[in-house]
Amino acid sequence: MWNLNYLKVARGRLISHGLYGNGIARWIATCFCQSHGRDLLLLRGNKLYVTHTQSASKPPWRILFFGSDDFAVESLKRLHASRDDTKAGVVDSLEVVTLSGDAPVRKYAEQNSLRLHQWPNVDLSTRFDVGVVVSFGCLIKDNIINKMPYGILNVHPSLLPRWRGSAPVFHTILHGDSVTGVTIMQIRPKRFDVGPILHQELYEIPKNCTADELGATLAVVGARMLMDTLGHLPESIANQKEQPKVGATFAPKISSRMAWIIWEEYSCDHIDRLYRAIGSRFPLKTMWMGNPVKLLDFVGKCNLIFSGGPYLAAVPGSVLYQKESNALLVRCKDGWVGFGSVMFKKKLSAADFFNGYLHQSVLKKSPSPDTCLFQSYKERTHLPKGQDNSMLLQNKTSF
């Protein structure tokens, strides 16, 4: 039988104790509470035992966090700060599940001495009230979800059901949406981004916003919304709503294949959105004389009036140099776009590329009609049946 030697601690305070003196009890509680929240600590002889209490009905919560990238770090920071703020009263304990390698979430957890779990090996011997998953990229099985009395919440940077998938921010910019937002939802096993919505907030996208800028903003918005939801979690779950059955769009992972420009098909606005969506990760690309060229330092649409007849009749892919803006201008489907530099063997300014490859003295030595022409490269991509690149990129917003 157990002797009545025990300590019960919560958030750094001694709740009750038996037999042991106050001084010893408080010293053990101070050491113990940092990692064990609302557990019951039992002593039998000179041995220490821990038993878990039942789930809480209100905050502070014991949280298991799943995340990987910089977007997820913003929410993890807010949870961590709340755990250390006894006045906030939202987070009791916090542990982290992340992927291998040098993921930003892993770095943050290690730097701040948060207990880490290496996915998929999650130790569920500790009792948690609720899970939080942010930009994790792996389906979480129902045996883990069911361990959390309040399920697992997801911070998703779109207005679900629009842009379900791994790259909602990129596709938001790519498709020219004027409004987006953040959704706090409960996850379901086997499928991404289909669970009920607990909280949703709209955000109007600034003009010329890049995916990186939008992602950073939504990360802050999402972290704030997460804390608000956790502060009123039972009420939020009671008032949850299922996602609409119409209006779902999908945001598959971006890749370098998307960076190839098809001059005959892409408009100036299309290329501008493509650059703002993926340009920081995958430079836009084209072909020149059978060689790949990366197009850098996007200038944008060039509304220029040419007096020469040949320029008016230029075919898509035609290249010229404009001295006034020090940019290479390329003809696309409905106009001209400019680039300040290129990567061809090495990085070259527009002027250097022109002098080395497009100047009249060079052209005289190269009779090829393709010398002043960038060629489109249509790489085969593995998209869902019935879709191609143009269909994917022309999926307009309904807002």
LINFENFEN-V226642 format. One line per field, one symbol per residue. ss: DSSP state (@ for helix, = for strand, . for the rest). A space follows every 50 residues. Layout:
ss = ???
//
This chain:
ss = .....=====..======...@@@@@@@@@@@@@@@...=====..==== =.........=======..@@@@@@@@@@@@@@.......========.. ...@@@@@@@@...====..=........=====.......@@@@..... .=====.......=...@@@@@@@....========..........==== ====......@@@@@@@@@@@@@@@@@@@@@.@@@@@@..=........= .....@@@@=.......@@@@@@@@@@@.....=====..========== =.......@@@@.....=====....=====....========...===@ @@@@@@@@.@@@@.........=.=.............@@@@@......
//
